[in-house]
């Protein structure tokens, strides 16, 4: 196989792996195979030094292929919408139609946890 043929085969093989990217790669879009079907912010021990904040949710593979790697990041935000911290959770081998129940915990407790007012989720996938 000459170099040009190898390059075309290599680029073709990578095309499916880069499905979350569009255009020149400057922007990342929501992966079409993943859908957040439920999410909510939870709190425990409110007003104490042990106050804990977390996001629970369900992510579903709505595509027709198995995903070898699925990741979801939660950006925890304060009342002004400023990002306080981002935390990532992941799982491997999510088949078509499968749901993944996740919990993403804010890494600080007490007063720092009390600052969390909202969150944003961003799923990512790998084939």
Secondary structure as a PSIPRED ss2 file (coil, helix, strand):
# PSIPRED VFORMAT (PSIPRED V4.0)

   1 X C   1.000  0.000  0.000
   2 X C   1.000  0.000  0.000
   3 X H   0.000  1.000  0.000
   4 X H   0.000  1.000  0.000
   5 X H   0.000  1.000  0.000
   6 X H   0.000  1.000  0.000
   7 X H   0.000  1.000  0.000
   8 X H   0.000  1.000  0.000
   9 X H   0.000  1.000  0.000
  10 X H   0.000  1.000  0.000
  11 X H   0.000  1.000  0.000
  12 X H   0.000  1.000  0.000
  13 X H   0.000  1.000  0.000
  14 X H   0.000  1.000  0.000
  15 X H   0.000  1.000  0.000
  16 X H   0.000  1.000  0.000
  17 X H   0.000  1.000  0.000
  18 X H   0.000  1.000  0.000
  19 X C   1.000  0.000  0.000
  20 X C   1.000  0.000  0.000
  21 X E   0.000  0.000  1.000
  22 X E   0.000  0.000  1.000
  23 X C   1.000  0.000  0.000
  24 X C   1.000  0.000  0.000
  25 X C   1.000  0.000  0.000
  26 X C   1.000  0.000  0.000
  27 X E   0.000  0.000  1.000
  28 X E   0.000  0.000  1.000
  29 X C   1.000  0.000  0.000
  30 X C   1.000  0.000  0.000
  31 X C   1.000  0.000  0.000
  32 X C   1.000  0.000  0.000
  33 X C   1.000  0.000  0.000
  34 X E   0.000  0.000  1.000
  35 X E   0.000  0.000  1.000
  36 X E   0.000  0.000  1.000
  37 X E   0.000  0.000  1.000
  38 X E   0.000  0.000  1.000
  39 X E   0.000  0.000  1.000
  40 X E   0.000  0.000  1.000
  41 X E   0.000  0.000  1.000
  42 X E   0.000  0.000  1.000
  43 X E   0.000  0.000  1.000
  44 X E   0.000  0.000  1.000
  45 X C   1.000  0.000  0.000
  46 X C   1.000  0.000  0.000
  47 X C   1.000  0.000  0.000
  48 X C   1.000  0.000  0.000
  49 X C   1.000  0.000  0.000
  50 X C   1.000  0.000  0.000
  51 X C   1.000  0.000  0.000
  52 X E   0.000  0.000  1.000
  53 X E   0.000  0.000  1.000
  54 X E   0.000  0.000  1.000
  55 X E   0.000  0.000  1.000
  56 X E   0.000  0.000  1.000
  57 X E   0.000  0.000  1.000
  58 X E   0.000  0.000  1.000
  59 X E   0.000  0.000  1.000
  60 X E   0.000  0.000  1.000
  61 X E   0.000  0.000  1.000
  62 X C   1.000  0.000  0.000
  63 X C   1.000  0.000  0.000
  64 X C   1.000  0.000  0.000
  65 X C   1.000  0.000  0.000
  66 X C   1.000  0.000  0.000
  67 X E   0.000  0.000  1.000
  68 X E   0.000  0.000  1.000
  69 X E   0.000  0.000  1.000
  70 X E   0.000  0.000  1.000
  71 X E   0.000  0.000  1.000
  72 X E   0.000  0.000  1.000
  73 X E   0.000  0.000  1.000
  74 X E   0.000  0.000  1.000
  75 X E   0.000  0.000  1.000
  76 X E   0.000  0.000  1.000
  77 X E   0.000  0.000  1.000
  78 X C   1.000  0.000  0.000
  79 X C   1.000  0.000  0.000
  80 X C   1.000  0.000  0.000
  81 X C   1.000  0.000  0.000
  82 X C   1.000  0.000  0.000
  83 X E   0.000  0.000  1.000
  84 X E   0.000  0.000  1.000
  85 X E   0.000  0.000  1.000
  86 X E   0.000  0.000  1.000
  87 X E   0.000  0.000  1.000
  88 X E   0.000  0.000  1.000
  89 X E   0.000  0.000  1.000
  90 X E   0.000  0.000  1.000
  91 X E   0.000  0.000  1.000
  92 X E   0.000  0.000  1.000
  93 X E   0.000  0.000  1.000
  94 X E   0.000  0.000  1.000
  95 X C   1.000  0.000  0.000
  96 X C   1.000  0.000  0.000
  97 X C   1.000  0.000  0.000
  98 X C   1.000  0.000  0.000
  99 X E   0.000  0.000  1.000
 100 X E   0.000  0.000  1.000
 101 X E   0.000  0.000  1.000
 102 X E   0.000  0.000  1.000
 103 X E   0.000  0.000  1.000
 104 X E   0.000  0.000  1.000
 105 X E   0.000  0.000  1.000
 106 X C   1.000  0.000  0.000
 107 X C   1.000  0.000  0.000
 108 X C   1.000  0.000  0.000
 109 X C   1.000  0.000  0.000
 110 X C   1.000  0.000  0.000
 111 X H   0.000  1.000  0.000
 112 X H   0.000  1.000  0.000
 113 X H   0.000  1.000  0.000
 114 X H   0.000  1.000  0.000
 115 X C   1.000  0.000  0.000
 116 X C   1.000  0.000  0.000
 117 X C   1.000  0.000  0.000
 118 X E   0.000  0.000  1.000
 119 X E   0.000  0.000  1.000
 120 X E   0.000  0.000  1.000
 121 X E   0.000  0.000  1.000
 122 X E   0.000  0.000  1.000
 123 X E   0.000  0.000  1.000
 124 X E   0.000  0.000  1.000
 125 X E   0.000  0.000  1.000
 126 X E   0.000  0.000  1.000
 127 X C   1.000  0.000  0.000
